[in-house]
Amino acid sequence: MCFDLNMEAFFYNDSEYFNWFTEQNEENLEKIIRWKGLNRNNLFDRRNDFGNGENIVIDNINDYGIVTKAFLYHLYRPKKYPILDRFVWKAMRNLNGNGINMHYYQWQRDYLDIYVPFFNGFYQDHVHLINCPQVNGVDIEIVKRRMLDRALWEYGRMLQ
């Protein structure tokens, strides 16, 4: 898999994302929630839950869909939990030889058991192929994982 990402556009479009991983404060949390389009869920109003640990994020945000939950998991533990949406799900299914179609309810059930291990394994197998510049203050693994997420997203988007 090879994608030609416009690095300048990539880092500009993801500036709020990288700001969060540079400095995790209230201002950057509000910005990343708005950047992701999650402000409609009043997530910022529940920001105190977010800072109380992984179990709060994973176990107590039951009223959100899996895409929102996956993003919150990712914000809390970016090296463990990848971002999820329909395009990366299609990419995974296609790369695994399973076609591209799957009902949304299966995402809810299979994110932790199927997509997380797929993404983390795919990352380990391909990390040596991901070239990217250093982002000041952000762990290079987070940058590379985001680049892989974007590549899978683009691939999945082409499968429609």
N, C-alpha and C positions, 0 to 999 in steps of 0.2 A: 504494500500500500504506500503510495507516494502522493503527497499533497504539497502544492506550492502555496504556502501561506504568505500573504503580504504582512511581514512582521510589524511594520509601522501601524497599519490598520488594526492588526490583531491586538497589540498592546494598548492602542488608543481605545478601542472598543471595550477592552477588559480592564480599563484603569481603575474602576470602582472595585472590581474583583481583587486586583493586586493591592490596592490600598488597604483592603480589609486584612490581608495577610501580612502587610507591613506594620500596621498598628491597629490592634483590635480594641477600638474605643466606640463610644455611643454614636459619634458622628459618622464613622465609617460603617457601623452596623446599619444605621438608617439609610445611608447611601447605597449599600449593597442590596438591601431589601427593595429599595425603589428601583435600582438598576435591574434587578431580576424580575420586577413587575409584581412583587409579592405584597406591596403596600395595601392592596385590596383585602388582604387577610388579616389586617391589623397586627402583623407580626411585631412591628416595632413597639406597639403597646404592651406586648408580652415579652419584651426583651429581657426582663429579669429572669424568666424561665431559662432563656438561652444560656446565661452565664452560670447556671447552677450545676453544670456537669452533664456528662454524656447521657446518663439515664434520664434526665429531665428531657433532653432533646429527643431521644429515641422512644421513650415509653410514654411521654405525656403530651405529645402533640398529635393525638389521635384524630382530631377533627380536620386535618389537612390531607389532601391527596398525596399520593406517593411521590409525585414530582417535587412538590414543596418539601415534603419530609426528606427526600434524598438530598435536596439542596441544603437544608438545615444540617443534616448529618455531615455533609461535605464541609460546610463552614466550620463545624466543630472539629472534625477529624479529616482533613483533606487528603491525607495519605492512606486512609482506610476506606472512606466512602466516596465513590465517584458521583458526579451529577447524573441525573437520569431524565430523559425525555423520549418521545416516540422515535426520534431519528437515531439516537444511539442504540435504542432497543432494536430497531430494524437492522442497523449495521451489525450488531452482535448476532442476531438470528441468521442473517445472510452469511456472515463469516463462519458460523458454525454449521452451515448447510441446512438450516431449518426454515428456509424461506424468509419472508419478512412480516407476515401477518400473525398477529396474536391479539386477543382481546385485552382491553385495558385492565380488567379485573385480575388477569394473570400477572400484570406488572406488580400489583399490590402484594401478591403472594410471593413472587419470585425475585424481587429486587435483591434482598439480602442473600438468598440462597443461590441465585444464578448470575445476576448481573455483576454484583460486587466481586465474586471470585473471577468471573470472566475478565472484567476490566483490569483487576490487579494482576492477573496472570498475563494478559496481553501487554500490559505495561512492562512487566519484568522481562518478557520475551523481546520487546522492541525498544526498550529505553536507550540502548546503544545507538539506535538510528535517529533519535530525536535530537536535533541541533537547535539550540535557542540561546539567545543572549541572556546574561544575568539581569535580573530585575532587582534593583537596590532594595535590600531589606527583606527579600522574599526567598525562601528556600528553593533552590533550583529544582528539586523534585516536584514541588507544587507547580512550578512553571511548566515543567515537562508533562506532568499529568494533565494540566489544563490544555496543553497543545494536543495531546492525544485525544482528549475529550472533544476538542474542536474538530479534529480530523475525523473521528468517528461520526460526529454530528453531520459534517459535510458529506461523508460517504452515505450515511443513512438518508439524508435529504435527497441525494441523487437516485435512491432506489424507489422513489414514489411511482 
